[in-house]
Structure formats: structure tokens, C-alpha cells
Amino acid sequence: MKIISLFLLLSLTNIALAKDCKPSFTNTIGNNWKYGAVHKQDVGEGLFIFGKILSADDCKPVANARIEHWQSSPDGEYYDKQRAYMFSDVNGHYQFNTVWPGLRHIHFIISADGYEELSTHWRWNKTDTKTERSEFDIVLRPVSD
């Protein structure tokens, strides 16, 4: 009986989470996107960004999503060493180390089979306290048939 109760509780929890899985906001790629990002994970030190790529339909993880990111260096300039792409793992997770961006945001373009491409960004506000770690989950819209 306890096993059945636990199963029902876990199932209801997953349903509740799925209702709250709203697609991430869309933003323009800006003037500093540049073709030719390299496949690597870390682009600096001082800030660890991590999160999950999820489906808006059911909040399930999106495996093998291509996550391109670029940002300014601490001096506010865009350099190739702060441009890269990686792929989410089988559980939708991604992570990378970087420097604190001088312009207080990191751009992302996420693409995955069966989902609309998304251009968005992580933002740090002036009033936020600097931290060494920041979680940034991204929710993709499935392609409409």
C-alpha cells in the first residue's frame, strides 16, 4: 500500500510541475552574435551557470539540445573566447564556467529536433548580489504540426 501511495504522490507531483512549465521568454540575438562558435564547455572562471533544457509540453528534459552562448568580457567587450556551444545531456542538463559579463547578461540560442529555436538570455541585475553559481533552466516550445 505504501508503494502505491508513493507512486501516486510522485505522479501528482509530476503533473503539477508540468502545468508550471511555461516557455522561456524570447529575446533578439543582438548585434554581437557571430558565426563560428566553437564546441567547448568552459569559457572562463568566476561564474558557474547550470540548468536544464525542458519541453513546454510536459516538462520532460530535452536531450542533445544545442546550446550556443556568448557574452561580453568583464571590460564590456565581446571576444571570441567567450563564445561557445555545447549539448544538453540525456537528462537535459547543461553547465559551463565563465567570467562575469561586463554587460550583465549572457546570450543563448537553443535548438533541438522537434522544438522551435529559442533566442534568450540570462540577466544579472544591478541590485542582485554577485554569486559564484546561477541556475538557468530553459523551456522550449515543441514545433506545431
N, C-alpha and C positions, 0 to 999 in steps of 0.2 A: 504494500500500500504506500509506503514511504517513497519508493522508487517512482510510482505512478504520479504521486503528488509533486515530486521534484521535477519530473518531465513536464507536467502541466505548467508549473511555475516558470520553468525555462522557456517553454513555448510562448506563454503570455508575455514574458519579458521581451522576447524577440519581436513579437507583433507590436508591442508598444514602441520599441526602438524604430521599427520600420516606418511607423507613422510620422516620426520626427525627422526623417532623413530627407531634408529639403536640398535641392540642387544648390551648389555653391554659386556665389554671385559671379557674373561675367564682367570683365574689365578689358579695356583695349590693351594691346601689347605694348603700346607706347612707341617712342621714337628710337629706342636703344636696342630693340631686338635685332639680332644679326644671325644670318645663316651660318652654320658650321660649328655649332656647339659640339664639344667632344663628349664621348661616353666615359664618364668618371663620376665618382661619388662625391668626394670632398673637394671644396674649392677655397678653403681657408680654415682658420681656427678662431674660436671665441664664442660662437653661437651654434648650437646643435638644433636643427629643425627636423622634426619627425612627424609622422602621421599615417593615415590610411586613405586609400582611394576606395570609395564606396559607390554602389549603384543607388540611384534615387528610387528605383522601383521597390527594393526590398532591403536596403542597407547591407547587402552582401558585399564582401570585398571584391574588388576588380583586380584580378591578377594580370601581370605583364602590361600594365599601363605605362606608356612612355611619358616621363615627367621631365620636361625641359625647364630649367630655371636660370635666371640671370639677374644681376643686381649691380648696384654701384659699390665701389670700394669705400672704405671709411672716409676718403677725401671727396666723395661725391662723384667721382668719375667712373665710367664704365670701361672695364678692361676684359680682355678675352679670358683671363684666368678665373673670373667669376661667372663664367658661362659653362653649363654642362647639361647632360641629360643622363637619366638612369631609368630603370624599370621597377615597378612595384613587384613584390614577391608574391607567392601563391596566396598569401593572406591579405594582400592589398597594402602591405606596409612599405614605407619608404623612409629614408633618413639620409642626412648629409650634414657635414660640418662646414661652416662658412665664417666669414668675418661679419661684424656688424655693419650693415649698409649705411653709408652716409646719408642717403636719401630716404631712409626709414621704411623701405619696402623691398620685397623680393617678388619678381615676376615669375609666373608659371604658365606653361602651356601643357595641357594633359590630353593625350589621345589614347584611345583604346578601341579595339574592334567592338562594334555594336553600340558605341556611345558617341554622342556629339563631342567634338573637340571643344575644350574649355580653355579660355584665357582668363586668368585670375591673378590675384596677388595676396601675399601675406603682408600685413602692415603693422608697424610699431608706431604708436602714438607718442608724442612728446611727454604726455602725462604718465605713460607706462614706465615701470621700473625695469631697467635692463636686467636680463636674466641670461643664464648660460644655455637654457633649453626652452624650446617653444614647440607646442604640438599644433599641427595644422592639418586637419582632416579635410579632404576634398571630395565632394559628392557630384558624380557625373549623371547627366540625363541620358537614358537609352535613346537610340535613334528611333524615330517614329516610322512605322511601316506605311 
